[in-house]
Structures are given as structure tokens and as C-alpha cells.
Amino acid sequence: MKKNLNKWIKRFLITVVILIVLLFIYSLFPRVTNPSPEFQTKLAHGSPIPKEIESILTPKEEPKRTRAVIILKNGKIVYEYGPTDKIMNIASIRKSILSLLYGIAVDKGLINLDKTLAELNIDEVYRLTTEEKQATIRDLLMYKSGIYIPAQGEHDSQITDRPKRGSHKHGTWFFSNNFDANALGTIFTQETGMSIGEFMEENLAKPLGMQDFTKENVIVGDPWFFPKKKSLHKQYYIYMSTRDLARIGAMVANNGQWGEKQVVPKNWIKESTTEYSHIKDSHDRYDGVAYQWYLDSRNKTIWADGYGERFLIINPENKLTLVEQNFTGNSYFSTGLWLLNRNMDSGLENLIKAQNMITQYKIH
């Protein structure tokens, strides 16, 4: 009897060890791998920035996590640091990218920004009120839906500073929140009949010749380590390389044009980067909000800002684009390691300093 029990315990322990090993191996697999699309084109190189500016941007010591930085002037690389080809979760920068996709869809006659949530049959687990359903797509793009309920992927001030439900009418009050962003994803797919990834590949990645993007780079409802909030509007994730993000910024800086192609309508670039709310950012990075973009009126720049200290800064006046990305994981294991310490190390201060200096030089 004792011999059989020991044999059973031994088999059980071996099974547990095998399962642990298999789970560990599974956790190492990246959720998104670097593609090599047929439509990719290489970015050209311009005149390198002066050594004086390069010394500001290049870390004296190796950063505490993987960091990639790239600067484009007139669509050409003038500075590059780190693995700019490595795809990363771009976090809330996804919202600014979706804003561009909306502009293309509006131009194609697929989306009407003045449709209300009621007309679109959009609801939520928490059941939206009749008043909340009067919010339009345009309201959501401006973060002015007036809908203040929990949403997937929200964090920090989106939770602690959320206004009381029903306290503001749609179109009247700015509040950065993930309900508006995630519902925009749902609406986009519903109205265009295409997934965000499919539409982005066809209408943004191909015309721009992106080097590290295909439709598989967009994941909807990707599970993380903690339970998701129940919602009809799943968070979508976009994984992009730093160099491909820079292409997008350079295209925006050039009024939606890339080479000879008008990728995003010029009028949409103007409309979607116009200030609709004036704010005081706690970090003093920007002071205005457009359609899912942030604006810095002092330096005349357009910003996309993602959790984990990642930035896309566009200076249209000088045809300048600056991008920094910090790796926050692309597998359960690597993401878990980042979540353990939430390293927020970044080189933003030097990036801003470099931008101000570059505008004083004649760099092509």
C-alpha cells in the first residue's frame, strides 16, 4: 500500500513539474512576432544631427530597459538609437493611430461622425442611459462623451479622477478615458466591416511601406495577468516598431502625404489636430486636446503619449518627428517582469531638448 502511494506521489510530482515547464515555455512565446511584409520599403537617411545634439540623446550608460529612439526630418532618418525595428506594445498611442484610420474611413464615406450611440446601437454592460446614448462619434474622439463608467485597460487618473456618472452632458466636458477609446474601436469595426488590423494594413501600412507591420500586429481583447473589466468594448492593442511609428509621424507632419501619396486626407489632419479642449497637463508636456491627440501650443507640436513612457512628437512646422519607445514586454514572461517593477525610465527630457536644438539647425 505504501509502495503504491509513493509511486502515485512520484507520478504526481513529475506531472506537476512537466506542467510547470510547459507553462514556462509557453510564457516565453511572443504574442506578436516581427513580420517582414512584401510592401515594406526602407527609410532614407538625411544629414545626421550634429554631434552636440547626438551626445544629448545617446545615453552615457545602458538604459535600465530596452529603449529605441528615432528622429526623422522631412521623412528621413537623422538620428537612430537602439532596436528601432523591434515591435512593442504602443499602449495609448493606439488611440491617435485609430484617429487617423477614422479620417480615412470618413473620407471613404464609411463613417458619419455625427451619428449617436443610440443610432449605432452601442450599449455597455452597465447599460447606458438615454442621455448617454446621445453622445456622437465626434464626442468620443474629443473625449467628451459624458460617459463615466469603468473600461478595460484604464489606470491611474482615469479611475481616481472619473467624474460622477451623469455629471456632464456629452460634448461639454473633457475627460481622458478608455470607454471613449475602446468604444471607438467597436464602432470602427462595426461601421467599416473590417477589423482594425485589416483596415490599418490596407490603408496605412501599405501606402507608408511599413517595415514591421501586418494586420496580425493588432490584437483585440488580449488577456493579461489580471482579470479584465466586463465590457462590450474590448481594449485593442497595437504592436509597432519605433521606425514605423516615425513614418506615421512624418506623414502627419506633411499634412497626411507620404511621397506622392495622400495617405490621410489633408482636411482630416487639420481637423483632427485642432484643439477642442484646453488642459493643464500634470507633467507640463502639452496643453491641448484634439481627436485623440495632445497638443503643445508653446512648441507647436502634436503628441501621442503611451503608458510606460513612450512618445510620438510631431513638429509640422519643421517637418520633424521624434519617437521614443520603451519595451514593456511582448510575451507573458517579459510583460510579467516589467509589471513587477513598472520601470518608467525614459529619455523624454533629452528628446525635448534635442527637438528645440534641431529646429535651430539647417538639417535636411
Helices and strands as residue ranges (DSSP letters): H 2-28, H 51-57, E 67-73, E 76-81, E 88-89, H 93-107, G 132-134, H 137-141, H 157-160, H 178-192, H 196-200, I 201-205, H 206-208, G 215-217, E 218-220, E 236-240, H 242-253, E 257-258, E 261-262, H 266-272, E 277-278, E 288-289, E 294-296, E 301-306, E 310-315, G 316-318, E 320-326, H 332-341, H 348-358
